[in-house]
Amino acid sequence: MKAQTIENLDFYCADFARRIADALLTGPEKVPGDDVAHMITRLLSILHQNGLYAALLYMVWKRHNGTPRERRVMAVIEDMLVGKPGEATLLRLPEMAFKVEKAEDSLAIGQAIARSLDDIFLAKELLSRTLTYVRYQAQSA
């Protein structure tokens, strides 16, 4: 009998949170931790109160219409969590089993995930955990 591997999805959340925090809190374009934590808190609030699609819509809106700092933070978050077809981002990982191969952008990902109630709940939990971990890292920076 072949041993079955069980994935711990929390490890993926922690890994992507670390990547996001590293991209935002270090390097030449670093953003102050308090600013990152504040923006993440707002995004988490939208995710919890209005759902996955609203949070994705907010990310896209702030990425293109926010202050320069908001655009930078949301661009990193969107690129790491959603990305483009073929990229190894959190919502596109094969381990997540979302049917998003053809989704070109964040809003298309939201629509694809919305076809399954289980997928909506899983995606919302994954984003919530990841963003919470980013916020903790930003607050400790």
GROMACS elastic network, one bead per residue, 0.5 to 0.9 nm:
[ bonds ]
;  ai    aj funct       b0    kb
    7    10     6  0.87471   500
    7    11     6  0.84743   500
    7    95     6  0.76280   500
    8    11     6  0.57700   500
    8    12     6  0.74768   500
    9    12     6  0.52304   500
    9    13     6  0.65540   500
    9    14     6  0.88529   500
    9    95     6  0.83758   500
    9    96     6  0.81399   500
    9   126     6  0.77954   500
   10    14     6  0.61881   500
   10    15     6  0.85244   500
   10   126     6  0.77389   500
   10   129     6  0.76206   500
   10   130     6  0.83440   500
   11    14     6  0.51083   500
   11    15     6  0.60468   500
   11    16     6  0.86017   500
   12    15     6  0.50303   500
   12    16     6  0.61073   500
   12    17     6  0.83926   500
   12    90     6  0.73271   500
   12   126     6  0.85985   500
   12   130     6  0.83167   500
   13    16     6  0.53329   500
   13    17     6  0.60163   500
   13    18     6  0.85955   500
   13    90     6  0.76826   500
   13   126     6  0.63302   500
   13   127     6  0.76664   500
   13   128     6  0.89341   500
   13   129     6  0.62270   500
   13   131     6  0.83482   500
   13   133     6  0.78159   500
   14    17     6  0.50200   500
   14    18     6  0.61666   500
   14    19     6  0.87014   500
   14   129     6  0.78997   500
   14   130     6  0.61771   500
   14   133     6  0.65066   500
   14   134     6  0.83434   500
   15    18     6  0.51740   500
   15    19     6  0.63675   500
   15    20     6  0.87554   500
   15   130     6  0.83869   500
   16    20     6  0.61276   500
   16    21     6  0.85035   500
   16    80     6  0.70215   500
   16    81     6  0.76405   500
   16    89     6  0.82484   500
   16    90     6  0.70241   500
   16   130     6  0.67218   500
   16   134     6  0.86079   500
   17    20     6  0.51201   500
   17    21     6  0.60389   500
   17    22     6  0.84547   500
   17    80     6  0.89525   500
   17   129     6  0.86009   500
   17   130     6  0.51873   500
   17   131     6  0.66469   500
   17   132     6  0.82417   500
   17   133     6  0.57240   500
   17   135     6  0.86523   500
   17   137     6  0.82898   500
   18    21     6  0.51048   500
   18    22     6  0.59859   500
   18    23     6  0.85261   500
   18   130     6  0.88448   500
   18   133     6  0.78691   500
   18   134     6  0.68167   500
   18   137     6  0.78384   500
   19    22     6  0.51269   500
   19    23     6  0.61509   500
   19    24     6  0.86546   500
   19    80     6  0.78981   500
   19   134     6  0.88810   500
   20    23     6  0.51574   500
   20    24     6  0.62198   500
   20    25     6  0.84382   500
   20    73     6  0.89246   500
   20    76     6  0.65714   500
   20    77     6  0.64143   500
   20    80     6  0.68628   500
   20   134     6  0.68754   500
   21    24     6  0.51746   500
   21    25     6  0.56334   500
   21    26     6  0.79544   500
   21    33     6  0.89058   500
   21    36     6  0.87012   500
   21   133     6  0.88783   500
   21   134     6  0.57186   500
   21   135     6  0.83629   500
   21   137     6  0.66091   500
   21   138     6  0.66941   500
   22    25     6  0.54085   500
   22    26     6  0.56357   500
   22    27     6  0.82453   500
   22    30     6  0.88983   500
   23    26     6  0.60826   500
   23    27     6  0.72942   500
   23    29     6  0.85403   500
   23    30     6  0.74981   500
   23    76     6  0.72144   500
   24    27     6  0.77843   500
   24    29     6  0.73335   500
   24    30     6  0.52171   500
   24    31     6  0.55966   500
   24    32     6  0.82346   500
   24    33     6  0.83697   500
   24    36     6  0.77586   500
   24    72     6  0.81698   500
   24    73     6  0.67889   500
   24    76     6  0.74097   500
   24   138     6  0.87614   500
   25    29     6  0.82182   500
   25    31     6  0.54865   500
   25    32     6  0.65969   500
   25    33     6  0.65103   500
   25    36     6  0.83215   500
   25   138     6  0.72244   500
   25   141     6  0.75156   500
   26    29     6  0.73116   500
   26    31     6  0.77252   500
   27    30     6  0.54367   500
   29    72     6  0.86359   500
   30    33     6  0.88721   500
   31    34     6  0.84893   500
   31    35     6  0.68714   500
   31    36     6  0.67346   500
   31    69     6  0.72289   500
   31    72     6  0.84651   500
   31    73     6  0.78688   500
   32    35     6  0.54378   500
   32    36     6  0.64879   500
   32    37     6  0.87924   500
   32   138     6  0.79081   500
   32   141     6  0.80815   500
   33    36     6  0.50656   500
   33    37     6  0.60484   500
   33    38     6  0.85213   500
   33   135     6  0.83295   500
   33   137     6  0.79557   500
   33   139     6  0.56586   500
   33   140     6  0.75264   500
   33   141     6  0.56104   500
   34    37     6  0.50951   500
   34    38     6  0.60955   500
   34    39     6  0.86813   500
   34   135     6  0.89342   500
   34   138     6  0.66175   500
   34   139     6  0.60947   500
   34   141     6  0.83318   500
   35    38     6  0.51036   500
   35    39     6  0.62467   500
   35    40     6  0.85561   500
   35    69     6  0.83583   500
   35    70     6  0.87933   500
   35   138     6  0.83490   500
   36    39     6  0.52692   500
   36    40     6  0.60806   500
   36    41     6  0.85305   500
   36    69     6  0.89681   500
   36    70     6  0.86494   500
   36    73     6  0.69849   500
   36   134     6  0.83675   500
   36   135     6  0.70314   500
   36   138     6  0.61428   500
   36   139     6  0.81861   500
   37    40     6  0.51072   500
   37    41     6  0.60577   500
   37    42     6  0.87100   500
   37   134     6  0.76709   500
   37   136     6  0.75859   500
   37   137     6  0.84522   500
   37   138     6  0.55984   500
   37   139     6  0.60886   500
   38    41     6  0.51339   500
   38    42     6  0.64308   500
   38    43     6  0.87835   500
   38   135     6  0.81108   500
   39    42     6  0.51743   500
   39    43     6  0.62688   500
   39    44     6  0.86261   500
   39    70     6  0.74151   500
   39    73     6  0.79033   500
   39    74     6  0.85628   500
   39   135     6  0.88449   500
   40    44     6  0.60008   500
   40    45     6  0.84605   500
   40    73     6  0.88887   500
   40   131     6  0.64149   500
   40   132     6  0.76966   500
   40   134     6  0.77295   500
   40   135     6  0.61406   500
   41    44     6  0.50713   500
   41    45     6  0.61083   500
   41    46     6  0.87306   500
   41   131     6  0.83649   500
   41   132     6  0.81688   500
   41   135     6  0.73471   500
   42    45     6  0.50894   500
   42    46     6  0.64301   500
   42    47     6  0.87077   500
   43    46     6  0.52021   500
   43    47     6  0.61983   500
   43    48     6  0.87171   500
   43    55     6  0.62997   500
   43    58     6  0.74297   500
   43    59     6  0.76678   500
   43   131     6  0.83684   500
   44    48     6  0.60951   500
   44    49     6  0.84233   500
   44    55     6  0.77354   500
   44   127     6  0.85335   500
   44   128     6  0.65409   500
   44   131     6  0.70801   500
   44   132     6  0.77785   500
   45    48     6  0.52619   500
   45    49     6  0.59438   500
   45    50     6  0.80625   500
   45    55     6  0.86711   500
   46    49     6  0.52013   500
   46    50     6  0.53461   500
   46    51     6  0.67608   500
   46    52     6  0.83406   500
   46    54     6  0.67039   500
   46    55     6  0.55982   500
   46    58     6  0.79641   500
   47    50     6  0.56209   500
   47    52     6  0.55330   500
   47    53     6  0.80667   500
   47    54     6  0.67098   500
   47    56     6  0.83650   500
   47   124     6  0.72723   500
   47   127     6  0.83984   500
   47   128     6  0.74481   500
   48    51     6  0.57577   500
   48    52     6  0.80516   500
   48    55     6  0.86460   500
   48   124     6  0.82359   500
   48   128     6  0.80777   500
   50    53     6  0.79375   500
   50    54     6  0.58267   500
   50    55     6  0.73974   500
   51    54     6  0.55585   500
   51    55     6  0.63993   500
   51    56     6  0.88943   500
   51   120     6  0.87046   500
   51   124     6  0.73376   500
   52    55     6  0.51904   500
   52    56     6  0.62799   500
   52    57     6  0.86247   500
   52   110     6  0.69565   500
   52   114     6  0.86470   500
   52   120     6  0.70522   500
   52   121     6  0.85744   500
   52   123     6  0.74637   500
   52   124     6  0.56788   500
   52   127     6  0.84922   500
   53    56     6  0.50991   500
   53    57     6  0.60921   500
   53    58     6  0.85477   500
   53   106     6  0.88026   500
   53   107     6  0.71496   500
   53   109     6  0.87948   500
   53   110     6  0.52822   500
   53   111     6  0.75442   500
   53   114     6  0.81184   500
   54    58     6  0.60584   500
   54    59     6  0.86189   500
   54   110     6  0.89012   500
   55    58     6  0.50097   500
   55    59     6  0.62246   500
   55    60     6  0.87321   500
   56    59     6  0.50952   500
   56    60     6  0.63454   500
   56    61     6  0.86232   500
   56    78     6  0.81614   500
   56   106     6  0.61368   500
   56   107     6  0.64708   500
   56   109     6  0.87593   500
   56   110     6  0.69998   500
   57    60     6  0.51977   500
   57    61     6  0.60987   500
   57    62     6  0.86260   500
   57   106     6  0.76461   500
   57   107     6  0.65852   500
   57   110     6  0.87855   500
   58    61     6  0.50240   500
   58    62     6  0.60488   500
   58    63     6  0.83361   500
   59    62     6  0.53247   500
   59    63     6  0.59330   500
   59    64     6  0.86977   500
   59    71     6  0.88781   500
   59    74     6  0.56373   500
   59    75     6  0.78646   500
   59    77     6  0.80286   500
   59    78     6  0.67339   500
   59   106     6  0.85648   500
   60    63     6  0.50474   500
   60    64     6  0.64163   500
   60    65     6  0.84646   500
   60    74     6  0.74951   500
   60    75     6  0.81637   500
   60    78     6  0.77023   500
   60   106     6  0.73517   500
   60   107     6  0.82016   500
   61    64     6  0.54617   500
   61    65     6  0.57313   500
   61    66     6  0.72873   500
   61    71     6  0.89490   500
   61    74     6  0.89708   500
   62    65     6  0.50240   500
   62    67     6  0.78069   500
   62    70     6  0.62162   500
   62    71     6  0.58523   500
   62    73     6  0.89430   500
   62    74     6  0.64727   500
   62    75     6  0.85913   500
   63    66     6  0.61357   500
   63    67     6  0.86880   500
   63    68     6  0.87949   500
   63    70     6  0.66773   500
   63    72     6  0.70567   500
   63    73     6  0.77765   500
   63    74     6  0.51378   500
   63    75     6  0.55323   500
   63    78     6  0.83695   500
   64    67     6  0.88683   500
   64    70     6  0.89855   500
   64    71     6  0.62619   500
   64    74     6  0.89010   500
   64    75     6  0.86766   500
   65    68     6  0.87360   500
   65    70     6  0.85156   500
   65    71     6  0.72049   500
   66    69     6  0.76322   500
   66    70     6  0.52448   500
   66    71     6  0.54557   500
   66    74     6  0.89334   500
   67    70     6  0.50524   500
   67    71     6  0.60557   500
   67    72     6  0.85761   500
   68    71     6  0.50859   500
   68    72     6  0.62451   500
   68    73     6  0.87668   500
   69    72     6  0.51277   500
   69    73     6  0.62650   500
   69    74     6  0.86103   500
   70    73     6  0.51798   500
   70    74     6  0.59824   500
   70    75     6  0.82687   500
   71    74     6  0.53314   500
   71    75     6  0.58651   500
   71    76     6  0.86031   500
   72    75     6  0.51882   500
   72    76     6  0.63524   500
   72    77     6  0.87204   500
   73    76     6  0.53736   500
   73    77     6  0.62646   500
   73    78     6  0.86063   500
   74    78     6  0.58459   500
   74    79     6  0.82762   500
   75    78     6  0.51973   500
   75    79     6  0.59094   500
   75    80     6  0.84882   500
   76    79     6  0.51596   500
   76    80     6  0.61059   500
   76    81     6  0.84881   500
   77    80     6  0.53162   500
   77    81     6  0.59769   500
   77    82     6  0.80760   500
   77   131     6  0.87057   500
   78    81     6  0.52730   500
   78    82     6  0.53713   500
   78    83     6  0.63285   500
   78   106     6  0.75373   500
   79    82     6  0.56223   500
   79    84     6  0.77096   500
   79    89     6  0.74253   500
   80    83     6  0.60461   500
   80    88     6  0.83102   500
   80    89     6  0.53115   500
   80    90     6  0.67287   500
   80    91     6  0.89156   500
   81    88     6  0.89581   500
   81    89     6  0.51827   500
   81    91     6  0.59189   500
   81    92     6  0.80981   500
   81   127     6  0.77765   500
   81   130     6  0.89210   500
   82    85     6  0.89201   500
   82    87     6  0.85916   500
   82    88     6  0.88534   500
   82    89     6  0.56867   500
   82    90     6  0.65223   500
   82    91     6  0.56424   500
   82    92     6  0.68172   500
   82   105     6  0.74432   500
   82   106     6  0.60189   500
   82   109     6  0.75266   500
   83    86     6  0.85098   500
   83    87     6  0.62394   500
   83    88     6  0.78737   500
   83    89     6  0.59328   500
   83    90     6  0.85882   500
   83    91     6  0.84232   500
   83    92     6  0.79490   500
   83   104     6  0.85852   500
   83   105     6  0.71400   500
   83   106     6  0.75406   500
   84    87     6  0.57133   500
   84    88     6  0.87491   500
   84    89     6  0.82505   500
   84    92     6  0.86218   500
   84   103     6  0.79184   500
   84   104     6  0.60736   500
   84   105     6  0.63413   500
   84   106     6  0.84883   500
   85    88     6  0.86276   500
   85    92     6  0.77686   500
   85   100     6  0.81593   500
   85   101     6  0.61207   500
   85   102     6  0.67668   500
   85   103     6  0.67603   500
   85   104     6  0.61868   500
   85   105     6  0.81750   500
   86    89     6  0.87889   500
   86    92     6  0.78862   500
   86   101     6  0.75654   500
   87    92     6  0.70937   500
   87    93     6  0.83241   500
   88    91     6  0.83083   500
   88    92     6  0.60260   500
   88    93     6  0.56418   500
   88    94     6  0.85840   500
   89    92     6  0.52005   500
   89    93     6  0.60178   500
   90    93     6  0.56074   500
   90    96     6  0.78773   500
   90   126     6  0.82417   500
   90   127     6  0.85710   500
   91    94     6  0.86319   500
   91    96     6  0.67112   500
   91    97     6  0.86523   500
   91    98     6  0.70961   500
   91   100     6  0.80944   500
   91   109     6  0.82130   500
   91   123     6  0.72105   500
   91   126     6  0.84466   500
   91   127     6  0.87552   500
   92    95     6  0.84523   500
   92    96     6  0.71161   500
   92    97     6  0.79535   500
   92    98     6  0.69692   500
   92    99     6  0.84190   500
   92   100     6  0.66743   500
   92   101     6  0.73807   500
   92   109     6  0.89953   500
   93    96     6  0.55509   500
   93    97     6  0.71930   500
   93    98     6  0.80841   500
   94    97     6  0.52587   500
   94    98     6  0.75524   500
   95    98     6  0.84744   500
   96   119     6  0.89671   500
   96   122     6  0.85955   500
   96   123     6  0.85637   500
   97   100     6  0.85838   500
   97   119     6  0.87285   500
   98   101     6  0.82457   500
   98   112     6  0.80694   500
   98   113     6  0.65792   500
   98   119     6  0.68158   500
   98   123     6  0.86672   500
   99   102     6  0.80891   500
   99   103     6  0.86494   500
   99   109     6  0.87120   500
   99   112     6  0.66573   500
   99   113     6  0.70650   500
  100   103     6  0.51817   500
  100   104     6  0.86068   500
  100   108     6  0.81051   500
  100   109     6  0.59214   500
  100   110     6  0.89452   500
  100   112     6  0.59696   500
  100   113     6  0.72312   500
  101   104     6  0.82924   500
  101   109     6  0.88582   500
  102   108     6  0.84817   500
  102   109     6  0.86494   500
  102   112     6  0.89219   500
  103   106     6  0.77509   500
  103   107     6  0.82512   500
  103   109     6  0.53409   500
  103   110     6  0.88055   500
  103   111     6  0.85861   500
  103   112     6  0.71761   500
  104   107     6  0.83321   500
  104   108     6  0.61981   500
  104   109     6  0.74470   500
  105   108     6  0.53400   500
  105   109     6  0.62437   500
  105   110     6  0.87849   500
  106   109     6  0.50031   500
  106   110     6  0.62666   500
  106   111     6  0.87332   500
  107   111     6  0.62836   500
  107   112     6  0.86371   500
  108   111     6  0.50142   500
  108   112     6  0.60980   500
  108   113     6  0.85507   500
  109   112     6  0.50767   500
  109   113     6  0.60740   500
  109   114     6  0.84232   500
  110   113     6  0.52416   500
  110   114     6  0.60156   500
  110   115     6  0.89986   500
  110   120     6  0.84550   500
  111   114     6  0.50556   500
  111   115     6  0.68934   500
  112   115     6  0.57465   500
  112   116     6  0.82338   500
  113   116     6  0.61297   500
  113   117     6  0.81234   500
  113   118     6  0.88954   500
  113   119     6  0.56796   500
  113   120     6  0.58247   500
  113   123     6  0.77406   500
  114   117     6  0.65761   500
  114   118     6  0.89340   500
  114   119     6  0.70313   500
  114   120     6  0.57017   500
  115   119     6  0.77837   500
  115   120     6  0.80700   500
  116   119     6  0.51368   500
  116   120     6  0.63196   500
  116   121     6  0.88381   500
  117   120     6  0.50694   500
  117   121     6  0.63773   500
  117   122     6  0.86587   500
  118   121     6  0.52739   500
  118   122     6  0.61637   500
  118   123     6  0.85686   500
  119   122     6  0.50446   500
  119   123     6  0.59068   500
  119   124     6  0.83349   500
  120   123     6  0.52475   500
  120   124     6  0.60120   500
  120   125     6  0.85339   500
  121   124     6  0.51512   500
  121   125     6  0.61404   500
  121   126     6  0.86120   500
  122   125     6  0.51381   500
  122   126     6  0.61235   500
  122   127     6  0.86431   500
  123   126     6  0.50450   500
  123   127     6  0.61295   500
  123   128     6  0.83974   500
  124   127     6  0.52658   500
  124   128     6  0.59678   500
  124   129     6  0.85829   500
  125   128     6  0.50071   500
  125   129     6  0.60784   500
  125   130     6  0.84581   500
  126   129     6  0.53437   500
  126   130     6  0.60894   500
  126   131     6  0.85147   500
  127   130     6  0.51184   500
  127   131     6  0.59219   500
  127   132     6  0.83128   500
  128   131     6  0.53225   500
  128   132     6  0.59994   500
  128   133     6  0.85989   500
  129   132     6  0.50784   500
  129   133     6  0.61816   500
  129   134     6  0.86550   500
  130   133     6  0.52044   500
  130   134     6  0.62933   500
  130   135     6  0.86892   500
  131   135     6  0.61158   500
  131   136     6  0.86632   500
  132   135     6  0.50370   500
  132   136     6  0.63014   500
  132   137     6  0.87351   500
  133   136     6  0.51126   500
  133   137     6  0.63017   500
  133   138     6  0.85970   500
  134   137     6  0.51386   500
  134   138     6  0.60648   500
  134   139     6  0.85776   500
  135   138     6  0.50084   500
  135   139     6  0.60729   500
  135   140     6  0.86097   500
  136   139     6  0.51825   500
  136   140     6  0.62966   500
  136   141     6  0.87491   500
  137   140     6  0.52088   500
  137   141     6  0.62596   500
  138   141     6  0.51628   500
